Amino acid sequence: MNFKALMLGTALFGAGFSASALAADLTVGFSQIGSESGWRAAETTVSKSEAKKHNVTLKIADAQQKQENQIKAIRSFIAQGVDAIFLAPVVATGWDAVLKEAKEAQIPVVLLDRDIDPAGKDLYLTAVTSDSVHEGAVAGQWLVKTVGTKPCNVVELQGTVGASVATNRKKGFEEGIAGHPNVKIVRSQTGDFTRAKGKEVMESFIKAEGGGKNICAVYAHNDDMMVGAIQAMKEAGLKPGTEILTVSIDAVPDIFKAMAAGEANATVELTPNMAGPALDAVIAYKTKGTVPPKWIQTESKLYTQADNPKAVYESKKDLGY
């Protein structure tokens, strides 16, 4: 931000304008993972909307789920001299060098949705994420409560290997079912957060577990994999939502369509609005020197078939999923 703009912003703030009015000259680069899921697409759409509300120029680089593309994008943003960088890290490790370059250029970095290895925590300003361990635990607790004392073999569709959110959602689910030996994970494999891979992996689970007869429930680290898994179950002549319980995470519109059809049981919401709190933090930091907490936690909420899934679908369908 240039000196003239900063002085104007200070004057506006003194006159009672909101912090967002100060951000007219801010440019933020956003290294987005890609569009591997409906939730990710919604995050991008909501980020654009929030940037507009905050009077911020947002430059988005789609990494197509490759860390090397994200590193290139961050270096490009540094070269452009942006005011801040948002990063949704595809994996948790391998960021030290490029984030040090951003820090040396005095460009604050904010993590969105996912965290990085703890050793790199001094290299970013703040992380805006949900508690993904808690999300997994909520999913596990719902399943335990639903099945009671009934024996329940669970197959798990994991997210991308090495992604913090996948590691944490697995850990949380295991914590949620701990102490309930009747509920156990019998198979676990990555579906890379995509519908196509979720369907493919679920097909292999069905074949391996007696045509699906030995499966009580499916736990997926995101809804997109679950939508693929539901398709696989239906094609195998199984009845998802009744014969086989489903619980997943994200709360994208299509999972509510499946709920309304009786083919899905529960989902834990991950809000796609990570950019709003991130922009608030960056604006306060750049204009007033306010250092945000290291972690800004977003809310998580459990939805089931009892929560009027048709209405929830209508409320979410235009968010860009």
Secondary structure, DSSP 8 states (H G I E B T S, - for coil): --HHHHHHHHHHHHTT--GGGGGTT-EEEEEE---SSHHHHHHHHHHHHHHHHTT-EEEEEE-TT-HHHHHHHHHHHHHHT-SEEEE--SSSSS-HHHHHHHHHTT--EEEES----GGGGGGSSEEEE--HHHHHHHHHHHHHHHHTTS-EEEEEEE-STT-HHHHHHHHHHHHHHTT-TTEEEEEEEE-TT-HHHHHHHHHHHHHHTGGGTT--EEEESSHHHHHHHHHHHHHTT--BTTTBEEEEEE--HHHHHHHHTTS--EEEEE-S--HHHHHHHHHHHHHH-----SEEE--EEEEEGGG-HHHHHHHHTTS--
